[in-house]
Amino acid sequence: MTAQAVGCGRQDVAERATRNEELRREGADAAKGLRSELAKLVIASTTQQLGDKKVVWIKRDEKTTHDFEFMGNLASGISVSAENKDIVILLTSTLPGKDQTQLVMVQSNNQDKAKELFDAIKTVLAGDGKVVKGGGAKGRFMGKVEGKWGKAEDLKVSEIVEKVSCRQCTICIPKANN
């Protein structure tokens, strides 16, 4: 580092660089704490509104929580808190802009329902020319969707969620080949 780049005198470069690193670490710790607090609030709010739902869809569009780690924390927290242990949790994290990568996660203690919902979402989005890359196992399925996500995609996914919610025994979604 040069004194000019750090914005101080030559004799203060080492001290300033050390202080900048401390500030960076403190900022990262603060952001981690805020993300944890936000996750707790979203989990509590969602759990209160579950009722007898079979599927819950959480839509996220915040850049600071646009990652699978945050989405996984939400899904796990809701799974633990929910009375219905077979609830299917769908999380989407979509950012504005056509060149963005959108995230989709489906989680449930009932692996078959989670896989079927994830596959149905992949099929519906593929019909629009979007590719969902990803997969999963043990009741958690994750994928990345390239391209713009808008109202049309929300509508198609909400139709799938509605179909999934309408029956107790199986998911009434047409297979990819139909």
N, C-alpha and C positions, 0 to 999 in steps of 0.2 A: 504494500500500500504506500501511496505517496501522501505527503502532507496536503497537497492540493486536492487530491481526491477525497480525503477525509474531512477537509475543511478546518485544518488546525496547523499549528506550527510544527516543525520537524521534531522537536523534542517531545511533543505530546501525541505523536502518532500511535505508539504502543498503548498508551493509556486510553486513547479514544477508541482504538480498535477493540480493546478488551471490553470497554463500556458498551460499545455497539453490539457485541456478541451477547453480553448479559441482557441487554434490552430485547434482543431478538428472542432469546430463550424465555424471558418473562412474557413476551407477547404470545409466543407459541403455547405456553402453559395457560395463559388467560383464555386463549381461543379454545383450547381443549376443555377447560372448565365450563365455558359458555355453551359449547356443543353438548356436553353432558347434561347441563341444566335444561337446555332446550329439548333434548331427547326425553327427559323425565316429564316435562310438561306435555309434550305431544302424546306420550304413552298414557299419561293420566287422563288427558282430554279424550283420547280415542277410546280408552277402556270404559269410561263413563257412558259413552254413546253407543256401545256395542249392542246391548239388548240381546235379541236372539238371532242376530245376523250370522250368516254362514260365511260371508266374504266381507272383508273391509278393505277399502282402497284408500291409500294415503298418497296424495299428490304433493310433490315437493317441486319448487322452482327456484330455490335459493342456491346461489353459486357456492356459498361457504359450506353447505352440507351436501354437495353434489358428489357423493362417493358411497361405495358399497359398505364401508365401515359404519357410517352413520345410519344407513338404511338397515343394516343388519342389527344394530343396537335397537332400533325402533321395533323391528319385527320380533326379535327375541323378547323384548320387554312386554310387548302386547301378548305374545304367546303365553308367557308366564302369568300375566295378570288376567287373562280372559277366562271366564267360567267355562265356555265351550272350548275344550282342548283341541277340537278338530277344525277350528276356524281357519280360514285361508286368508292370509294377509298379502295384499298386493301393494307394492310401493313403486311409484314412478318418480323419477327425478328428471325434470325436463328444463332445459335452458333455452331462452330465445335465441334465434339465429339459425340460419340454414346449415352452417358448418359445425354445429355442435354435436356432441355425442350424448345421447339420452340414455338413462339407466332404468332398467326394469328388474324388480325382484319379487318373487313369489315364495312364500314360506308357510308351511303348515306341518302339524304333527302327522297329518294324513298325507303321506308322500304321493299317493295316487292322485288325489285332488289337486295338489300343488303342481305336479307335473302336467296334468291335463289342462289346467288353467294357463300355465306357461306356454305349452304347445299351442293352445288356441290363440293366445296373443301373438305368438310368432307367426302363425298362419294368417291371421287377419292383417297384420302389418305387412307381411310378404305380399299380400294382394295389392298393396299400395306401392310396391316396389322397394320397400324398406327391408333391410336385412338385419335380423336380430342374431348377433353372435353371442354364444354362451350356452350354458347348460347348468347342470347341477346334479345333486343327489341328496339323499337323506332329508327330504322335505324342504330343501332350499335350492331355488333355481334363480340364476342371475344372468342378465344379458345386456349387451350394449346395442343401441339402435343408432345407426348413423343417419344424420340429416335432421331436417326440421320436424318439430312436433307441434301440432296445433290443435284447433278445435275438432277437426275431422278425426284425428287419432284418439282424442279424448272420448269422442262420441262412440267410436268403434269399440274401444276398451270398455266403456260403460255398458254397452250392450252385452258384451261378454260377461261382465260382472253380474248383470241382471239375470242372464240365463243361468249362471252358476248358482245364484242365490235362490232361484225359483224351485229347485228340487232338493230333496234331502238325500236321496239314495245315490244318484250319479249326476255327473255334470252333463247338461243337455246341450253340448256344443257339437256342431257338425265336425266330423274329422276332416283333415286336410284334403283328402282325395274326393270329397263329396262336392 
